[in-house]
């Protein structure tokens, strides 16, 4: 947690984006909530991110058992 890592966007939904996160040699499924994309208002996630795009993300939390991570772009 607390690291800035490269994430790859895998899916875009109305509440945010899913991504793959490589962290300490393990791949996690990440979620970037719509509120963590930018400081401003986001009405359409697709206006900010696209599938396959690689961006810097800040790891807010990790669930090792589920293989999931919560990611913030605005903190990166």
Rosetta blueprint (number, residue, H / E / L):
1 X L
2 X L
3 X L
4 X E
5 X E
6 X E
7 X E
8 X E
9 X E
10 X E
11 X E
12 X E
13 X E
14 X L
15 X L
16 X E
17 X E
18 X E
19 X E
20 X E
21 X E
22 X E
23 X E
24 X L
25 X L
26 X E
27 X E
28 X E
29 X E
30 X E
31 X E
32 X E
33 X E
34 X H
35 X H
36 X H
37 X L
38 X L
39 X L
40 X L
41 X L
42 X L
43 X L
44 X L
45 X H
46 X H
47 X H
48 X L
49 X L
50 X L
51 X L
52 X L
53 X L
54 X E
55 X E
56 X E
57 X E
58 X E
59 X E
60 X E
61 X E
62 X E
63 X E
64 X L
65 X L
66 X L
67 X L
68 X E
69 X E
70 X E
71 X E
72 X E
73 X L
74 X L
75 X L
76 X L
